[in-house]
Amino acid sequence: MKDTRTVLRNLVTFIMLTGFSVGAYAQEGLQKSLPDSLRSDLNLQEVVIQGYARKMKVDSLSSTLKIDVPLLQLPQQVTTVSAELLREQGILELKDAVRNTAGVYFGLNNNVFDGSSNLYMRGFAQNSIYRNGLPSGDNRSVQTDEAIIESIEFIKGAAGFLNSSGEAGGRINIITKVPRDEAMLKANIQGGSFGLFRAAIDVGSAVKEKGFSYRFNEAFTRQGYYRDFMKGNKIILAHVLQYNFSKRTSLLGELIINNGTSRNATLTRVTPFDEIFKDRLRSNIGGDPGMPKSWANEQTARLVFTHAFNDRWKITSQSSFKNNPSEIWSMLGSDYNTVSFDSTGFTERRSFRTDMKARVWATQFFVNGRFNTGKSIEHRLMAGGEYFSTTDSTYQIFGENAFPLYRDNQQYGLNTDQLRVMQETPYNYFQTDNKWLAFYLYDAINFNDRLILTLGGRYTHNSRDARTFYSPANANLKQGAFTPRAGLTYMVDPRTSAFFLYDQTFVPTSGQDRLGNVFKPIRGNDMELGLKRNWFDGLLATSLTGFIIERNNMTAQDPEDTKFSLQLGEVRSKGFEVEAIGSISPYVALSANYGFADVKVTEDTRTQKAGSRYQSAPQQTVNTWFRYSFPPHIFSGFSINVGSTSIIKRGTTTADVFLPDFTKFDAGIAYNRGKVTTRFMLDNITNKRYIAAGDIYGGRGYYTEGAPLNARMSVTILL
């Protein structure tokens, strides 16, 4: 009966989402059928919000993705979330922005510094997030904040034009803030539940045809949490200086400093699965006021040179260096696992320190060009090469001293110096040095502005040295692969397109299972069919995409020894996604999506059973967000918004056992008066306890709860 209700609920949601397109088409047709006088009045109302509404929805890829093709013509689904939409939703970090696209999910993650090591797209884990088209290193070291984000591109499926290495489920590319065409000076201050305080300023000059321009972003955040003892600070400095030699040639330099500190930096708890939600929400048996301070520091520098020879040919060269060390302290049980009480209500705790270092040096050069063969065939060419070098290391060690704790008499206040005394032998250590060299060529061939054929490929060579505490000798691997890409787009009309895509990826994989078997490279294929349509002069974008992704030699956590992974035969993800983002009337904006991914092991090698569901990723994601702005003659300047997030049928390490589904609601109200905008937002308005992410193995649940009802108020001033 429960499964039936779930299916019906998801069917209703799907009908609502697809109904956006039908309703929008009807409203657009109604507008065209109106007399000229009435249509003119309506257009006068629209012109007030049209400029702002266009900022809610983006029509083209960023230049950092290299491909010079409008989104409607691209044979792939890419969802771009603008800075304006992030501000409306009160989003400060990447993990909260995924509500604006289908099939993206953050799994169990202990890192309060917004690490993204357990990020899933279309059912597969993603091991790297890109920034401005360049890799940011191991996901665990990635730190994001609204202060540096101009927009976020969610690239669905394989994307050979970005990279051939990585899971075919997709990529995330963060576009950072750079000087705009107009000068700006904006200040923001926020306060909210759990002691939140944030102050930020964004100041920039207009880009000049010749000369210097700049953009500076600074932010300070003090954040508490719904768990006892947890609190943290973050300081961000993001400075960009650009010099235009002429309107065709520019040089841009960027420096980002993102430093965070935290105490008791883990939100994970563990209990027997049948005792979930029975303890006090604020309880933090994995923390203590005496815990040493955790920290994560990022320094990233980027240099970009662009030159346009004419309106058809342009070259781009960019390089970046990132250094991101961190030291994270937490409490674990004496059994070297997450802290939990035994049947008598007793536990012993030890301090646990994780030191991570991430260094990334990346450089790329590419050329974009347009030329014609014949009278009606246009080519959009992109060719280039790139080199990446990354070093990621993790060192983990337990404290020497054990500290008792009783469920019925929980006493805290441990001595910090005693917590810093560590054992002589580390619990774990590993380091990976990666070097990538790639060359690529892609051509989008446009026949009569109707049929667009995309052909091309990439050759990637990888050299990897891997060292672990269990295998101190170098595991040196040198692997290369050619990955072709073919796409076909048919423009039904200037606002509607249908597409097909075939793309390949590969992941050089080092390591071995607990039996000593060396892992093989992961190879895969991605095939997609889709429909896209823009409505209301491009203010609303809708899409429907179906996909099949096959991945060979996938790895998964070994249920018999969680320190190791095992390699499967083949995992296949089949599903579809429906998305809508933009404005549907002068007063209504929305971001809504539904994603379904059936991820199963189709060929097994050892312990997995063919046909069983692949672990960790959810089968379904549903997100909605609606904003209504009152007309000028009714509550002028006011707007309200409501939204929801649903995660359904999340797999775990234990075969055919799932985490509980959840649906969370939020709402807000805003008031704009001239250059001042005030927003009040409520999250989890039903105050529901739910598992935001987790896993189940060994009969126990390892999970992070979502925050209870919380509020936030912000004031933004344009100076």
N, C-alpha and C positions, 0 to 999 in steps of 0.2 A: 504494500500500500504506500509506503514511504517512497519507494522508487517511482511509483506511478505519479505521486504528487510532484516529485522532482522533475520528471519528464514533462508534465503539464506546465509547471512553472517556467521551465526553460523554453517550451514551445511558445508560451504567451510572450516571453521576453523576445524571442526571435521574431515573432509577428510584429511586435512593437517596433523593433529596430528596422525591419524591412519596410514597415509602414511609414517610416520617415521619408523614404524615397517616394512612395506613392502619394503621401500627403503633400510633400513638397512639389511634386509634379502637378498635382491638382491645383495647388495654390498658385503656382507659376502660370498654369493655363488660365486660371480665373483672372489673374492680373492682365494677361494679354487680351482677354475678352471684354474688359471694362471699356467704357467710353473714354475717349482721349482726356476729357476734363478730369474724370475721377482718377485715371491712371496717373495724371500729372500730379494730383494732390498726394497720391501714395508715394510717388517718387520723391516729392519734396520732403516727406517724412523719412524716407530711406537715406537720403543724402546726409542727414545728420549723423547717422550711425554707420554708414557704409565704410568710411575710412577706418573706423575702429574695428568694425566687424572683419575687415580684411586681415587685420593683425591676428585674429583668432584662428585663421586657417591659412596654411602656407601652400603655395602653388608649385614650388620648384625645390629641387634638392639644393643643399648648400654647396658652394664651390669646393668645399673640402672633400666632398665625395667624388670629385673629378668628372662625373658624368654630366655633360651639358645637355640635359633632356628634361622637358617639363614633366612633372609627376604624372600627369594624365597619359603621357605617351610612354612612360617607363613600363616595361613588362614585368612589374613586380610591385608588391604592396609596401609602401613606405609611409608611415604615419609621423608627421612632424608636429610636435607640441611647442607652441610659441611661448615666449616669456610672458606675454599678456595673459594667456590662459593659465599659466603657472601662478601668476599673481592673483587672479580671480579665485582660484581654488585654494589659495593659501599654502601652496606647496613649497617646501624649502629644500627637500632632498630628492634624489633620484628614485628611491624606493616608493615614494608617494606619487610620482608622475606616471607610473605604469597603469594607473586607472584609465588613462586616455587611449589605450590601445588594447587589442584583444590578444590573449594567449601568452601574456608575459607575467611571470610570477617570481617573487623572492622567497626562497626556501629558508631553512633554518640557518641563522647567522647570529653569532654571538657578538659581533663587532659593532659597537655603538658609533664608530666613526664612519658609518655608512659603507662599509665594505660590501662588495657584491659577489662574494665567492659562490653563493648558491642562487644564481640567477638562471631562470629557465625561460626559454622561448620555444613555443610549439612543442613542448615536452622534453627538450634537450637542454642540458646545462651549458651555459656560456662561460668561457674561461677568460674573456678579455673584453673590456669596454674601451671604445675608441673616443678620442677627444680631438676634434678638428681633423678627422680622417687619419689620425696617427694613434698607434696603440698606447695604452696607459699602463701596461704591465699586468701582473697578476691581479685578478679582481679583488683579492683581499686587501690590497693596498689602495684601492680607488676611493677617493673622497670627493664628494660633490656637494654643492650648495647653490642656492638660487642666486647668490651674489656673482657667480661666474657664468651662469647659464643664460645664453641668448635664446637657444632652442634645443630640443632633443629630437633626434631622428631615430625612430624604431624601424629598422630595416628587416623585413620579414623574409625568411628563407636565405639560401646561399646568395652571396653577393661577391662574385669574382672581381668586380671592378674595385671593391674595397680591399678584400683579401681572400685567398683561397684556403687559408688555414682557419680552423674553428668549426664548431658545430653548425650544421646546415639550418638549424632552427632560426637563426637570425643574428643581428648585431645591434648594438646601441651606440650611436655617435652623438656626443655632446658638443654643441657649438658654443664657444665662449664669446663673451661680449667684446666688441670692437667698436671703433668710432662709427657713428651713423652720419646720414646726410644732414641732420639737423643737430644743433647744440642741445644739451640737456643738463639739468641739475635737479636731482630727485633725492629726497630723504624719506626714510621709512623707519618707524618705531613700532615694536610689537611687544605685547605682554600676554600671558596666558597661564593656564593650569600648570601645576608642578613647578612653579617658579620660573617660567619662561620669560626671558627678557632678551630682546634683539634690537639692535640699532644698525642701520645701513645707509650708505650714501652712494649715489651713482652720478658721476659728473663727467661730461664729455664735450668736446668741441665738435663743430661741424667739419666734415672732411673737405679739405680744400683741393682745388684742381692742382695747385702747386704749393708745397709747404708742409708744415707739421700739423698734425691733429692728434688728439689724445682721448683716452677714456679711462677713468679711474673708478674702481669699485672697492669699497671697504665695508666690512661687516664684523660685528661682535655679537656672539650669541652666548647666553648663559642658560643652560637647560637642566631642569630637574626631570625625574622620571616617576612613574607610578610605583616603582619599587623603593623600599627603604634604602637609605644611604647613597643612592645613585644620583650623581650630578656631574655636570661637565661644562667646559667653556670651549669656545672656538673663535679664532681670529682669522679673518681672510683679507688679504691684500691682493687685488688683481689690477695690474697696471698695464696699459697698452699705449704705445707710442708709434705713430705711423707717419712716414714721410712720402709724399707724392712728388716724384720728379716731374711728372706731367699727368694728364688725365689718363694715360695708358700705362704708366709705370709707377710702382709703389713698393716700399719696403716697410714691413711691420714687425715690431718687436713686442713680445708679451712676457710678463713675469707674474706668476701666481704663487703666493705663499698662503698655505692653508694649514694652520697649526691648531690641534685640538688636544685637550686634556680631559680626563674623566676619572672618577672613582667608582669602583665596583662595576667594571665595564662588561657585564654579561647579563642578559635577560633570560637565559635558558634555565629551565628547571626540569626535573625528572621525577616521576612518580609511577607506581604501578598504574597501568592504563585505566583501570576501573576506579581510580581515585582522583582523576583529573578534575579540577575545579573545586575540590573539597577543602583545599587550604586557603588561607587568607591571601587575597590578590597582592597586597603590598609586601607580603612576606619575602625576605631575601636571604635565605639560608646560604646562598652562594656568595654573599658579600659581608662586609664588616666595615665600620667607620675607620678602623685602623689600617685598611688596605692601602698599600702604596699607590701613588698616582699613576694611571695609565696615560700614555701620550702617543700621538701620531702627527708627524710633521711632513708636509709636502712642499717641495720647491720645484717649480716647472718653468722652464724658459723656452720660448718658441720664436723663430725667425722665419718670416715669409716674404718671398720676392715674387712679384707678378709683373708681367709685361705683355701687353697686347700689341701685336704688330699692326693689326687693323681690326675691323669688326668681325673677322672670321677666324683669326688665329691668335692664340694666347699661350704663353708658357707660365708655369707655376713651379716654384721650388720652395719647400719648407722643411725645416729641421726643428727638433725639440729634444730637450734633455729633462728628465724627471728623476728626482731623488726623493724617496718616501720611506724613511725608517719609522719604526713604531715599537713600543714596549707596552704590552697589555697584561694586566694582572687580574686574576680571578681566584676563586676558591673552588677546589674540587675535593671529592671524597678521598679517604685514604686508600680506597680500592682503585684509585686513578681514574675515577669516573665522575660524572656530575653528582653533586652533593644530593643525597637522599637519606631519609631516616629508615632504619630497619624496623622489624616488627615490634620491637620494644620501645620505639621512639627515640633511639640513640643514633648518633653519627659522629664520625671524626672528620675534620676538615684540614686540608693543607693548602697553602698558597701555591699558585701555578702561574709561571711567567712565560709569555710568548714574545720573543723578539723577532721582528720581521724587517727585512730590508728589500726594497725594490728600486732598481735603477733601470731606466729605459732611455736609450739613445736611438732616435729615428730620423731618417731623412728620405725625402722622395722628390722626384722631378717628373713632371708630366706636361704634355702638350694637348690642348684642345683645338680642334679645327673643323671648319665646315667648307665643303666644296661640292661641286655638282659634276655628275657624269650624264651627259644628255640634257634635255630640256626640263625633265620632270623628276629626276632622281637626285636627291640631296643626301650627302654623307655627313654625319657628325662623328668625327674621329677622336678617340682618346688613346694615347700611348704614353708609356712611361716606365720608370723603374724605381725601386725603393730598397732600402737597407735598414733593418732593425736589429738592435742588439739589446737583450734584456737579461738582467740578473735578479732572480728572486730567491730569497733564502728565509727559512724559518727555523728557529731554535727554541725548544720547549723544555722546561725543567720544573720539577716539583720542589716545594719547600721541605726542609728537613724536619720541621716540627709539626706534630699533629695536635689539633685542638678539639676537645669534645664539645658537643652541642646536644641538648635535649629538647625534644619537641614541646614538652609541657613546661619547660623552664628555659626559654631561649634568652641567653645572656650574650651581649656583644660588647665590643670594645677591646679587641686584641692589640697587643703591642706591635707597632710597625716594624721595629728592628728585628723582633723574632720572626715575623712573617718574611723578612728579607733573607733569612738564613736558608740557603738552597742546598740540595743534595749535590754530591760530587759528580754523579753520572747523569747526563741529560736524558729526558724521556724520549725525545725525538729530535732529529736534525735532518734537514734536507736543503739542497741548493741546486738550482737549475740555471744554467747559462745557455741562452738561446741566441742564435744568429740567423737572420732571415735575409735572403736576397731574392728579389722577384722582378720579372719583366712582364709587361702586359700590353695587349692591343685589342681595342674594341671599336666596332663600327656600327652605328645605327643608321640604316639605309632607309630613307623615306621615299616611298613611291606615291606620287600624286597626292601627298598630304592625307592619305588614307591608310596605306599599309606600311608598317615600319618593321623591318627585319633587323634584329640585333645579332651580330656574330662576333666572336672573339674568344680569347683565352688568356691564361696566365701560366707562366712557369715559375714555380717557387722551389727554392732550395733551402733546406734547414740543416743547421749543425747544432747539436745539443749535447751538453755535458751535464750529467745528473749525478749527484752524490747524496747519499742518505746515511743515517746513523746505522742502519742495518746492513747497508752495502756501501762501505766507505770508498771503494774503488770507483773510478769514473766509468759511467755508462755512456760512452761516446757514440752518438748516432749521427749519421749523415744521410739524409733522405731528400728526394726531390720528386716533384710530380707536375704534370701538365693538367690543368683543369679547364675544360672548354665551357663555353656559355653560349646558349642560343635562345633568343626570345622573338616573339612575334606579337605585334600590337595592331589591331584594326580599329581605326577611328570611325565609329558608327556615325557620329556627327561631331562638331567641334567641342561638344561637352561630354561625350560618352565614348568609352573605349573598352575593348575586350582584348585580353592578352593570354599568351601561353609562355611559360618559361621552363628551360632545362638548364641546370647549373650543377657543378660538382665542387666538392671540397675534400680536403684531406687534413688529418691531424697527426703529425709525427708524435709517437707516444713512447716514452721511456718508462722503465720500471718493470716489475715482475709481480706475479701473484705469490701467495704464501707457499706454493709448491716449487717456486723457482722458475716458472715458465715466463720467458721474456715476452712483453706485450708487442703486438704487431701494430703498424700504423692504422688509424681509423680512416676509412674511406666512405664516401656517401654520395647519393644522388638526390636532387631536389627537383620536383616537377610540380608546376602550379598552373591553374586556370583561374581567370578572374574577370570581373566587370567593375568599371569605375564610372562615376558620373558626377559632374559638377552642376550645382543648381544656383539659381538666383544670381546670375552674373558672376559665378564663381565663389559665392559666399559660403556655400555648403558643399562638402565633399562626402560621397558615400561610396562604399566598395563592398564587394562580395568575392571572397577568394577561397578556392579549394586547393588542397595540397597533399602530396604524398612524399615523404622523406624517408629514405632508406639509409641506415648507417651500419656499416660492418665493423666488427671488432670493438664494439662499445665496451666501456668499463663500468663497473658498478661496485658498490661497497660489498665486501665479502661478509655475509651474515654470520659466518663461523669465526671470523677474526676481523673486527672492524678497523684494525690498523692497516689492513690490506684491501686491495681491490681485486676483482676477478674480471676476466674478459669474456664477453658473450659472443655469440655468433653474429646475429643480425637483429637490430631493433628498427621497427617501422612505425612512423607517425603518420596517421591519416586524419584529416579533419577539414574544417572550414572556419572562416572568420567573417563577421559582418561588422562594419564600422561606419560611423557617421560623425562628422566633426565640422563645426562652423555655425552659421546663423540661418534660421529658417523663416524669420520675419524681422521687421525693424526692432522688435522687442524681445525676441526669444533666441537664445544660443544654446547649443548642446554639444556634448561629447558622450557618445554612447557606443558600446561595442559588445559583441558576444563571440567567444572563441570556444571551439570544440576540437580536442586533439585526443585521438585514441592511440596511445603509444603502447605497443606490445612487443615482446620478444618473439620474433618469428623463427629464429634458429638458435638453439642453445648448444653450449659446448660442455657444460659440466653440471652445475648445481641449479641453473635456472631451467624452468620448464617452458617449452615453446607454447605460445598462446597466452602466457600470463602477462599481466600488465607491468610495464616498466616502472621502476620506483620513482618516487618523489614529486613528479610534476602533476598538476591537477588536470582532470579530464575537461573541465569546463570553467570558464571565467566569464562573469557578467559585470559590466560597469556602466553606470549611468550618471550623468551630471546635466542639469538643466538650469539655466539662468533666465529670469524674466525681469526686464527693465520696464518700470512703469512709464506710460506716456507722459509727455511734458505737462499736460493739463491735469494729471492725476498723480499725486505724490512725486512731483518732479525731483529727479536725482536719485530716487530709491530703486534698488533692485534686490531680488531675493534669488537664492539658489538652493537646490536640493540634489542629493546624489546618493548612490548606493554602490556597494561592492559585494559580489558573491563569488565564493570559491567552492567548487563542487568536485567531489571524488578525487582527493589527493592521495596518490600512492605512497607507500612506505617501503622500507627495507624488507619488512615481513610481507611475503607474497599474499595478495588478495586481501590485505588489511588496510583500511583507509583512515585518514584523519577525519574528524567530524567536519561536515560542511558548515559554512557560516555565511550570513548576510549582514552587512554593516551599513548603517545609514548616517548621513551627515547633512547639514544645512547651514545657511548663512544669510546675512543681510548686509547690504552695502549702501552707503550714501555718498554721492559726489556733489560737491559744491565748489564750482570753479576749479581751482587747482588743488583742492584737498579732497581725498577719498578716505573714508573710514569704513572698515570692514569688521564684522563680528561673525565668527565661525564656530560651529559646534560639530564635534566629531563623536561618532558612536552615540547618537542621541538616545538610543534605547538602553544604554549602559549595559550592553550584553557582554558576558565573558565569552571569549572565543579564542581558538588557537590560530594565531596569525601564520605560524610556520612550525614544522616539527617533523618527527620521525618516530617510528615504533619498531623496536627490535628487542629481543630477549624478554618479551612480556612487559616492557616498560615504555612509557612515553617520554620522549625528549622533545620539549616544545617551548616556544615563546608565545606568551599571551599578547593579544592586542591591548592597547590602552583602553581604559574605561572612558566614560563620558568626560570630555575635556573641552575647554573653550579657549579661544584666542581672539584678541582684538588688535587691529593694526591701523595705523594712520600713515598715509602716504601724501607727501607734499611736493608738488612741482614748483620749483623756485625759478 
